[in-house]
Amino acid sequence: MTVTLLPETTNALGVPRSIYFPNKLGNPIGRPNQKDEQYAALIQCLEAFEEVNVGEMLTGTNQTDH
């Protein structure tokens, strides 16, 4: 499972399974020191293992729009 902030690049590379978080560059799973945001993103990544098929990309919930 690859976490990406650049879905177009990830698709072009042919990554087998990925999850896209629409966050700022440098904050792929949440803002610094925001443990709740980061934890929620990690849970989404783990859940994605059961949901995503080879060649698919899921979109995670953006936790940084506060």
Secondary structure, DSSP 8 states (H G I E B T S, - for coil): -EEES-HHHHHHHT-SEEEE----TT-TTS-TT-HHHHHHHHHHHHHHHHH--TTEEEE-------
